[in-house]
Amino acid sequence: MSQRATFPWPTPAFGMRGLQFLLHLPQFARLYWRLVWDGRVSIWPKALLLLSIIYFVSPVDLIPDFIPFIGELDDLIVLIAVCRLFIYLCPPEVVQEHVRRIDAAS
C-alpha cells in the first residue's frame, strides 16, 4: 500500500496573516518611503528596490503574462522577494528607528 502525500488546506491563521498584511500596507509603504530617503541606507538596496519596481511595471517578463495565473504572479513574487531583501539589507537600527516613529505617529 502506498502512502499519498497529503497537503493541508490553508488554515484560518494563514488568511488572518494576509488580512493583517493588508491592514498594515500603508505603514509598510511609509517605512519603505522613509528608508529610501534616509541617507544612512546604502545606495545598493535602494537601487535593487528601484529595479524591482521597474521590472514590475515593465512589459518585459520572465514568464509571459498570457500564461494564466502564473504569468501575472511572477512579477508579484519578484517584487515581494526584493521588498523583503531591501529591509534585510538596510541597517537594523535605522529600520527600527523608522518603525518606532511610524508607530508613534499612528
N, C-alpha and C positions, 0 to 999 in steps of 0.2 A: 504494500500500500504506500503510495507516495504522499508526501505532505505538501500541500499547497501553501505558498506564502500568502499570508493574509495582510491586507493593508487596512488599518483602521480609518474610519471616517474622520474628517476634521472634527475636533472636539469644540464645544461651545467656547472654551478658553481661546482657541485659535481665532474664532470670529470676534471675540472681545478684544483680542490684541490688534486686529485690523481696525476695529472701531476706535480704539484708543489712539492708534496712529493717526487716523483721520482727524480726530478731535485735536490732536497736538500739531497738526500740519502747519498752522500759522506760526507756532513757536519755532518749529524746525526751519521754516523759511526765514524768520528773523535771525536765528542762530547762524545759518549759512551766510546771510547778508552781512552780518556783523563780522564774521570770520574772514570773509573775502576782503573786507575793507580794513581789517586790522593789520597794521604794519609788522606785528610780531610773527605773523604766519608767513612762511616761506612762499616764494613765487611758484614753486613746483606743484604743491597741492591745488593752488588757485588755477594754474594752467590746466591741470588734469580735470578739474571740475568744469572749466570753461569748454574744454574739448569734448567732454561727455554731453554737455548741453547742446553744443553744435551738432554732434552726432545724432542726438535725439530728435532735433528738428530738421535735420538734413534728409534729402531723399535717398541718400546712399545707405544701404543696409547690409548687414552680414547675412541675414535671411530675408529674402524679398517679402514685402507686405502682402502680396497676393496669395501667399500661403496662409490659409485661415488660422486664426488664433496665434500660432507661433510667430508669424511674420510681424505682428504688432507687439508681441510680448518681448521679443529680444531687445528692442530699444529700451523698454522699461526696465528690464533686468540689468542692462549695462548701466543705465542711469542710477538705479538704486545701489548697485555694487560700488560705483565710483563715489556716490554720496557718502556711503559708509567708509570707504577708503579715505576720503577727504577728512572726515572727522578723526580718523585714526592717525593721519599724518600731521594734523595740527597739534601744537603743543598742548598737553592735557590741562595745564594750569590756565591757559588762555581760554580753552573751551569751557572749563568750569566757571571761570570768571563771567563769561557771557551768559552761561546758563543761569547763574545766580541773578544777574541783572535782569534777564528776561522774566524770571520767576518773580522778582520783586516788583516789576512793572505790572504784572498781571493781577 
